[in-house]
Amino acid sequence: MKRSKILATISPKTVRTILRLGEDSQLSALQVGHALEQLAQAGVDAFRLNMSFRRQMGDRFIEQVFAWFRKEKNRKARWVTVLVDLQGPKIRLGDLKSTEQPHPTPGAIDLRPPGLQIYPGEEFKLFYRSDKKRGISAASLGDRSHATVLLNEALFEQFGQLVRAGLRAGDGDGSEGLELHLGDGEPSFRVSTPNDVRRSHIRCTVVLGGTLVGGRGIMPKRIPLDIAPITDKDRRDLHFLLEVGAEFISYVALSFVKSPLEILELKRMIQGKKSIRTLTEKLLPVARERTRSARTRFSPHVIAKIETVQAVEPGNIEAIIDVADGVMVARGDLGLQLDVEAVPTKQKEIIKLCNLRGKPVITATQMLDSMEKAPRPKRPEVADVFNAVMDGTDALMLSGETSQGDFPLESIRMMERIIQSAETYYFSQPRNVIADWQQLDRELADIVGAASARRSRTRSRFDSKSMDEPLRKFVAQFYRDKEIKSQRQSVTDRISLSAWVLSEVPEVQAILAASTSGRTARMISRFRPFLPVIGATHDEVNRRKLILSYGIIPINVGPAFTSTERLHQACVRRLKAGGFLTAAGSTEKGDQLIFVLGTPQGEPGTTNQIQLRSLGNLRWTKWRVRPET
């Protein structure tokens, strides 16, 4: 059983590579579905649609992806889900005049990606405003001497002001200069003084040479990116995505998050969409049940991408985790904003914070980067994945390896093997359950108290008359709901801890956590139990949201039941139908499982019971992790 999950970025190139089709071939829905099936079989748990490349992917491809989910939702697509990644205020290079790779010397091997080569010491101009004298507009093609700077495909006219402010903030006069990185850090430029920021362009010097490729991101080092994270493009993309696939989008990732308010703004936007109201009506036929909290329950979870210097500031990162449903450690841009040696520390700190809060955390960027062009990874990359699993990440993300690389299936299979190796090692290490229990009990108590005080400060900070009135009301209600949940958190924490300790009983083979939203399963999963955690929910939307959480097997048992016994029986029937339980032989005895639930059923946040239940003559068979007893 693989407990850590795999998130794979997909594109039309993914499909063409897997099916060995030509670069210009038109893809059919059947071909897209066939490729997605192979990816799922190889070990993918969630597909990522990167909306930075919506134009390159094409809306037809995105529609074909969701068509496969609708067709195969109860079969081949049952154990996978979708994360959509909004572009946010990504600053990018415009297109270049040529992206053709020069012909290598006969007999030589040229591993450079297509693009234009630039070299250290060369002067370069970055145009952020139109310049009629030089014939520069947003559509102008760059070359080895200049390029345009775009924000969502329009000239980014505030870029000069942003850079100038960063230069002046350095040491008072900007004499140290400012670094501008492209892509994941290669190549890079230096802007020396505020005088290099001209009316239409920025004059800079190439520091680290490399291949210049149109569309690559630009990240200024250490400059606070004071740009609204939700752009008009993001709003259009979100509307389109929810219209074509609301039922199967479990997560929406927001780029360049800087504060909790930005997460709440996206949540309000999602919950106000007609497609979410329609989905709520479909899942809750009784009109009086379609409350605000119901729309919240059926809305996709919001993932905060941590990639700015503001996001990782002490106090702010905790406040962001308070309101986000999960976090992505986006090490690419984060490593360009911070010193690169600081990123591993931040990664470990963020993973631990998320683990203690029961929030899914994704580790992303260059996990198996060399596998874009090679069938085997480099050893440091293997160690990187291994250590991320040991740190406690819920999911690991593949980007270019699967979306643009030549070995997408091989990358996934390799990732799965490394995960299994890391988990085997992790669970082979001795653990003092009682000592861990006592330490965790203290840490969780501290977290509940600190979170309550922090929410009060954050709420008052955002309760501003200048704020948009609908957003102000949404924020106020959100924090009121959070405070109510916080009052119940101590009970949930202790029951979850008790379930983890009880899982040491040799006869127990699994932990069954039943809840409306799936939160109880996440609360248990955060302690990384040796046994699989079965997350039983009452609808498909929330079942799919559990797919990306560590060690959870999600099942849907249908609407809430009137008694605990009926709920347990429904869970057993579902597990039998899925092949997880089978009748014991005449000489065998049945297994036991830990049953965690809340009453009254159907009401989120009421986890208050734990039971040790016998399965009668049934035995846990699929993904059995404990030796026969």
N, C-alpha and C positions, 0 to 999 in steps of 0.2 A: 504494500500500500504506500503510495506517495502522499505525504501529508502536506508539504509545501506545494503550492499550485504554480502553474505556468500560464503566463499571459503573453500571447503572441500577436504582434502587429501584422496585419494582412493588407494586401494590395492586389491589383490585377497581376502584377509581376509574380506574386506568390503563386497564383493559380497557374500562370504560364510556365513557371519553372517546374512546379510539381508535375504538370501534365505534359511537359516538354513541347510546348507550343511556340510558334513564332512570336517575335516581339510585337508585331502589328496585328496579330490575330484577334478577331472579335470573339469575346467570351459569351457563351450561352449560360443560362441559369443552370442547366444540367452539369456543365463543366465546373462552374463555381461550387456547386453543391458537392461534386465528387472530390474536389480539392479540400474543401472544409471537412469532409468526412475523414479523409486521410490525416489531416492535421489533428482532429479530435482523437483518432485512434492512436496517433503517435504520442499523445500525452498532453495536448493543449486543454486547459480548463476554461479559458476565456479568450475571445478574440478582441483585439484593440483596433478601432478605426480611428486613425489619426487625421483629424479634420484640417490640419495644416495643409494637407494634400488632397482636399476634396476635389479641386479642379483636375488634378492629375488622375485621381481614382475614377472620377466620373460618378454621377448620381445613379446611373444604371447599375454599376457594380455594387453600390451600397444597397440598392433595392433587391438585387439578386441574393445578397447575403441574408437579408431578412426573409426573403421568399423561402430560402432553404430552412430557416428556423421555423417558419410557419408550417411547412410541409413535414418536417421531421421532429417537431417539438416533443413528441411522445416516444421517439425512437432514437435516431442517431444524434439528434441535437439535445437530448435530454440532460446530459451531464456537462454541457458547455453553455456559456453565456456571452454577453457583449459588454465591453467598456468602450465608450466614445470619449475621445480626448479633444476638447476644444482648443483651438489654436491660441486664443488669448492674444495679448499685445506682443506678439513675436516680431522682433525687428529682423528684417531679412534683406539680403542682397537682391537686387533686380536681376533680370536675365542678362546673360553675357552673349557676345557676338558669336562665340564658337565654344562648343562643349565637346568637340571631337578630339579623341586621343591621338597624339602624334604617332606615326608609325615607328616602332622600335627598330633598332639596328638589327639586320638579319642575324638570326640565331640567338638574340638576346631576349630576356623576359622582362616586360614592363608591367609592374603591378600597380602603377599609379591609376587612380580613378580618372574618368574623363574630366576635362576642365582645362583651365589656363594656368600655367606655372608662373609664380611670382617668386622673387628672390630677396633675401635680406638686404636692407640698405636702399631699396628702390622707393621712390616717392609714389604716393597713391592718393587719389581724391575720392571721397565719399560724398556724393550729391544727395542732399536731403530736401532740396527745394528746386523747383524748375529754374532754368537759367537760359533765357532766350538767346543771349549772346553766344553761349557755347552749344546751343541746340539741345539742351538737356530737358527731358520730361520724364514722367513716370514710365513711359514705354521705351525710353532710350536703352539701348543695349550697351553694357559695359565692356571693357577690355582690360588689358594688363596695366593700364594706367588709371582707370577710373571705373566706378560702378555707382548705381543708385541705391539708396536706402529706403526700403518700403516698410510700411506697417499695414498689413492686410491689403496688399496690392495697390496702395496709394503712397505717394511720397510722404515720408514722415517728417513733417515740418518742424516738430518740436525736438528733433534729434540734436540739433546744434545747441539748443538751450540746455538740454540734458547733459551733454558732454562738457559744455562750458562751466556749468554749475559743479560738475564732478571735478574738473580741474582746479577750480578755485577752492573747493573743500579739502583738497589734498593737504597742503601745509600753509595755506594762506595766499600763496602766489602761483600755485600750479606748477612750480619748477620741476617737480618729480615726474610730471607727465601722467598719462592715462593709457591703459592698455585696452584695446578692442580685440576680442577674439571672434573668430568665425567658426561655425560648426561646433565641434567638440574641442576647439582650442588650436586648430592648425588650419590655415596660417593665423598670424596675429599682427596687429598694427600698434604703433605708439603715436599718440598725439602729445606734443611737447608742451605747448603753452596755450592759454585762451586765445591768443592772436591767430592760432592755426584754425580756429573756428570762424569761417567766413560766412557771408550772407547766404550763399547757396550750397556751400560744401565745406567739408573738413579736410584739411591737408594733414596727411599722416605719413609715417615711414614704416615700411615692412620690417618687422622684428624677426618673426619666424616665417620663413618661406614655406611654400607648399602649393597645393592645387586650389585655385579659385573656382568655385562652382556656384552658378546662379541658384538663388533660392535658399542658400545656407543662412542660418541665423547669425545675428551679430549680438554679442553680449559684452557690454562695458564692465570692467572689473571694479567691484566695490561701489558702484554707483547705485543708490536707491532708485528703483524703477517706478517712479511716481506716475504710472499710467493706469487708467481704469482697466481691470483685468477682463471685463466682459465687453467685447467690442460688438459693433453692428454685425460683423461677419459671424461672430459666435451666436448672436441671436437668430440670424437666419439659419445657420447650421443646426442649432438646437431645435428650431421649429420643424425643419425638414426631417431630422432624425426621429423625433417623437411621433411625427405623422406616419412614418413608414415602419417604425419598429418599437413603439413604446413598451409593448408587452415583453420584449426580449432585451431591452437595455437595462442592465442592472446597475451600471455605474456611469456617472458623468464626471470626467476629470477636468478640473479647472486649473489652467496654467497660471504661473506667476502670482500665486496667492501671497498677499502681504498682510491681511488682517481677517479676523472672523467675520466682519461685516460683508466682505466679498462673497464668502461662502453662503451667508444667509440671503444675500441678494439673488444668487443663483437658485437656491432652494425655493424662494418665493416665485421666481420666474417659472421654474419647472412645474410647481404645484398649480400655477394659474393657467397652464396650457389646456386647451380644449381636449387634446388627446388623452391627458391624464384624467380629466373628468369623465370622458367616455370610457376609459379603462375601468375606472371606479364603478361606474354604472353597470358595466358588464359583470364585474366580480361581486358586486353587492346589489342584487336585484331590488331589495327593499329600500325605498327612497329615504326613510328616516335614518338608515345606517350610513348614508353618504355624508359623513361629517368632515370637518377640516382634518381631523386626525386620520380619517380613512384615506383621504387624498395623500396625506403625508406617507402613509404606510405603502401605498401603491406607486409612489414616485421613485425614480431611480435614486440610488445613494450618490452623494456628492463626495468625490475624492479630491483632497487638496494636494496639488503638486507643490512640493517644497523645493524651490529653485531660486529664491531671492535672498539677499542679505537681510532684508527686513524680517522675513518669515522665521529665521532661525534665532532671532534675538530672544534672550531669556524672558520668560513670561508671555511673549507673543506666540511662540510655538505651542505652548500649553493651551492658550486661549483658542488657537486655530483648531487644535485637536479636540477641544471641548465641543465644537459645533460641527466639525466635519464628520462624515460617516466612515472615512478611511483616509489614508495618507499615501502618497507616492514620493519616495525619496528620489527626485529627478537629478541624478548626480552629474549629468552633462552640464546644464546651465548653472547648477549650484557650484560646480567645480570651477566655473569661469568667474563667478561672482566672488568666491572665497579663494584663499590660498589652497592649492590642491591638497596639501598635507592635512588640512583641517576637515576635509570631507569625510574620511572614515570615522572620525570622532562624532561628527554630526549624525552620520548614518546610524551608528550604534545607539546614540542618545535618543534619536527619534523612534527607532524600532522598539527600544525599551519602554518609552512613554506610551506608544500605541499598544504594546502587549499588555501593560498594566491596566489600560483603559478598555481593553477588549475591542479595539478598533483595528480592522485589517490594514496591514502596511505592505506596500509593494516596493521592492528595490529595483531600480531601473537604470539603464544606460550602459552600453558596452559590456554586458555580462559575458558574452562570447563573441566579441567584436570581430576577431580574426576569422570566424566561420562565415562571414559574408563572402569570402573568397577562397576559403580552404575547408576541406571536409573534416578537419580535426582542430580543436582549439589549442591555444597556447597554455602552458602549465599555470602561469599566473592567473589566467582567466578561470581555470578550473578551481583554483584556490579561492578566488573572489566569490564564485557561486557557493562553494562549500562554506565559507565563512559567513556569508549572508544567511544561509540556512541555520548555522549554529547560533547566530545572533538572535534569531527568532522571527525572521521575515515570514509573512503569510504567503507571499507570491513573488515570483521573479519574472521580470519582463524582458522579452526579446524584441528588439526594434528593427534595425536594418538587417539583422541576421535572417529574419523571416519575411520582411516586407520587400527588401531589395537584394538580398543575398542569393548566392547560387546553390545553397544547401539548406533550405528551410526545414525539411523533415529531419535531416541529420542533426541540425541544431537543437531541435526539440528533443530528439531521442538522447542526445548527449546531455542536455540539461536535466532530463529525467534521471539518467544514470547517476549524475553527480548528486542530485537531491537525495536519491535513495542511499547513496554511500554516506552522505553527511548525516542523514537521519539514523542510519544503522549505528554510526559512531556515537551520535548524541545519546541514543537510548542504551548504549552499552556502558555509559559512564554511571557510576553509583550516585544515587540521590538520597539524601536524608529527608524523607518526606515530612517528618514532624518539624525539623528545623526549618525547612522551606516553608511549611505551613505558617509557623510563627512569624517568620520574617515577612511573608506576603501579607499576613493579616495586619501587621503594623503598617506596611507600605500602603495597602488599600485604604485603611482608615485615614491615613494622612492625605491620600489623594482625594477622598470624598470631601474632607474638610477644606483642603486648598482649592478644589474646583468650585465649591460653593462660594467661597470668598471671592475668587477670581471672576465668577459669573456676575456677582453683584457689582464689582467694579466695571466690568466690560459693559454690562447692560446700562449702567448710568452714563457711561461714556458715549454710548450710541443713542441714548434717549434724547435726541436733539430736535429742537423745533425746526431747524433748518433742513432736516432730513425729509425726504419724500414721505408723505403721510401714510400711504399703504405699506411702505417698507418699515416705517417706524412702528406701526401696529403689529406687523409680522414679527419684527425683532422682539418687541415687548412680550408678545404671546409665546414666542419660542423660548425665551428665557424663563417665563413662568412655568411652562411645561417641563423645562429642564430641572427646575427647582423641585417640582413634585416628584420627578423620577429620582432625583438625588436623595430624597428622604427615604426611598425604598432601596437604595443601592447597597446599604450595609447588609441587609437581609440577603439580597441576591449574591453578594460577594461571599458570604459565609456558606451559603448553600452550595455555590459553585466550588469553593475550596473543599467542602466536605465531600462532594462528588468525586473530586480528584483524589482525595485521600482514600475514599472507599474503593476506588478503582484498583487499589493494590490487592484486593481480595482475589485469590487465585481462580475462583470459580466464575468471576465476572469477565465477560468477553467484550462488552461494549457499554457506552453511556448513551442513554436516550434522553434528549432534552426537547420537550414540546413547548412551543410558544407561538404567539401570533406573528411576531415580527422576525423570529429567529435569533433574537438577542441573547436568550438564555444559552443557546449552543455556543455563541461567541464568548460569553462569559466563562464557560468551562474550557473552551479551546485555548484560551490565553495562557493557561497553566501548562500547556503542552503535555497532556496525558498520553501514556503509552497506548491506551486503547482508542479505537475510533469513536468519534462523537457523532451520533445520529441527530441531525437537526430536523425535527418534525414541525412543519408549518401547516397553515390552513389554506394556502393558495399557492399558485405557481410562481407569481411574481416574487414573493418573499423567499420561496424555496431557491430560486435561481440566485438571489442575492447572497446566499450562503456558499455558493460554489467556490468563491475565491478565498474563503477563510480556511485557515490551517486545520487540517485533520478532520474536517466536517463532511459527513455524507448526508446531503439534504434530501428529505422526502416530503411529499405533500399528502396529508391524510384527510383532506377535505374540511368542510366547515366545522366550527367548534362543537364539542359534544356536551351532553348534559351531565355526564359523570366521568370520573377518573377511569373507571373500569372500561367504559366504552372507548375512551381515547386510547388506552393501552391496547385494547383488542384491534382497533383500527391501525395502530402503528405496527403491530405484529403481522397483520394481514398484508400491509404494504411491504414489509421487509421480506415476507415469504414470497410475494409476487416478484420482488426484485432479485431473488436468489440469495439473499443474505442469511436466511434461516431455512433449515431443512429438518425433517424428522430424524431423531436419533435412532441408532440401531438398537437391537434387542439387548445388547450388552453394554450400551452406553447410557449415560445419564444426561439430562438436559442441562443447558447453561443458565447463567443468571445475567441480568443486566441492571444497571442503575437507571432509575426512572426519575427525572427531574421535571417538574411542571409547576404551574401556577393556577390558583383558583381565585376568583371565578374565571373560567376559561373564556378565551376570546378577548380578554382585556389586557393590553400590553403593560408590562412592568409589574406583574404580580407574582413573580417566581417566589414560591413559599413552601414547596414540598420536595422531599427527596425520599425515594423508596428503593429497596433492594428487591427485585422481582424475579421470580423463577419463570423460565420459559417452558416449563412442563417437560414435554418430550422433544423440544426443539433445540437445535444446536446452531451456533453462529458458524457459518462456513466460508462465506466470501470475505477475502482480506482478513483471515484469521491471523492475528499477530501474536497471540499467546499460545504457547505449546499446549498440546492435548493434555487434559487433566482427567 
